[in-house]
């Protein structure tokens, strides 16, 4: 059953919403998901290691967002950042360390 669903439900549209700094993905079944872009782990490979992308991307850099033809990846092409859509839907916005830091930050804010 899982493979049947994965084969039929596809991401069909995406956009960056500047007012809320959210990534929106719409699926062919009508579902719409949004994620805060600033919560996504964005990395760049420099001097032989992966580092957090700093400074964080501007709204103009994030406007150019597209879904790859297979519907599995969403990419901000101006900053070469791609994310697996299935991972985003599951709530995974980055590495385990990134997710722990995000959760700790949210818990300390409440």
C-alpha positions as CSV (number, residue, x, y, z in Angstrom):
1,X,0.0,0.0,0.0
2,X,2.8,2.4,0.9
3,X,4.4,2.1,-2.6
4,X,1.0,2.7,-4.3
5,X,0.6,5.9,-2.3
6,X,4.1,7.0,-3.0
7,X,3.6,6.3,-6.7
8,X,0.4,8.4,-6.9
9,X,0.8,11.3,-4.6
10,X,3.3,13.9,-6.0
11,X,4.4,17.4,-5.2
12,X,3.1,19.6,-8.1
13,X,3.7,23.2,-7.1
14,X,5.9,25.1,-4.7
15,X,6.5,28.7,-3.8
16,X,8.4,30.8,-1.2
17,X,6.1,33.0,0.8
18,X,8.2,36.1,1.7
19,X,5.7,37.6,4.2
20,X,6.1,34.6,6.5
21,X,9.4,33.2,5.2
22,X,7.7,29.8,4.5
23,X,8.2,27.2,1.9
24,X,4.9,25.9,0.6
25,X,4.4,22.7,-1.4
26,X,1.1,21.6,-2.9
27,X,0.4,18.0,-3.8
28,X,-1.7,16.5,-6.5
29,X,-4.2,15.3,-3.9
30,X,-4.9,18.9,-2.7
31,X,-2.8,18.7,0.4
32,X,-0.7,21.8,1.1
33,X,2.3,21.9,3.5
34,X,4.3,24.8,4.8
35,X,7.7,24.9,6.5
36,X,9.5,27.9,8.1
37,X,12.5,28.4,5.8
38,X,14.7,29.6,8.6
39,X,14.2,26.2,10.3
40,X,15.7,24.4,7.4
41,X,19.3,23.3,7.7
42,X,21.2,24.9,4.9
43,X,24.8,23.8,4.4
44,X,27.7,24.7,2.2
45,X,30.9,22.7,1.6
46,X,34.0,24.9,2.4
47,X,37.6,24.0,3.2
48,X,36.8,20.3,3.3
49,X,33.8,20.5,5.7
50,X,30.1,21.2,5.7
51,X,29.2,24.5,7.4
52,X,25.9,26.2,8.0
53,X,25.1,28.7,5.3
54,X,25.8,32.1,6.6
55,X,24.4,34.6,6.3
56,X,20.9,33.1,5.9
57,X,19.4,33.5,2.4
58,X,17.5,36.7,1.6
59,X,13.9,36.7,0.3
60,X,15.2,37.4,-3.2
61,X,17.5,34.3,-3.1
62,X,14.6,32.1,-1.9
63,X,12.0,33.2,-4.6
64,X,13.6,30.9,-7.2
65,X,12.3,27.5,-5.8
66,X,11.2,24.5,-7.9
67,X,10.3,20.9,-7.6
68,X,12.5,18.5,-9.5
69,X,10.7,16.6,-12.3
70,X,10.4,13.4,-10.3
71,X,8.6,15.3,-7.5
72,X,10.9,14.1,-4.8
73,X,13.2,17.1,-4.3
74,X,12.5,20.8,-3.8
75,X,15.4,23.1,-4.6
76,X,16.2,26.8,-4.0
77,X,18.4,27.0,-7.1
78,X,20.0,30.4,-6.4
79,X,21.6,29.0,-3.3
80,X,22.0,25.4,-4.3
81,X,19.9,24.0,-1.5
82,X,17.8,20.9,-2.1
83,X,15.5,19.1,0.3
84,X,13.8,15.7,0.1
85,X,10.1,16.3,0.2
86,X,9.3,13.1,2.0
87,X,11.7,14.1,4.8
88,X,10.1,17.5,5.1
89,X,6.6,15.9,5.3
90,X,8.0,13.7,8.1
91,X,9.1,16.8,9.9
92,X,12.9,16.3,9.3
93,X,14.3,19.8,8.6
94,X,18.0,18.8,8.9
95,X,20.5,16.5,10.6
96,X,19.9,15.0,14.0
97,X,22.1,17.6,15.6
98,X,20.2,20.4,13.8
99,X,16.9,18.9,14.9
100,X,18.0,18.6,18.5
101,X,19.1,22.3,18.5
102,X,15.8,23.4,16.9
103,X,13.8,21.5,19.5
104,X,15.9,22.8,22.4
105,X,15.5,26.4,21.1
106,X,11.7,26.0,20.8
107,X,11.4,24.4,24.3
108,X,13.5,27.2,25.9
109,X,11.2,29.8,24.2
110,X,8.1,28.4,25.9
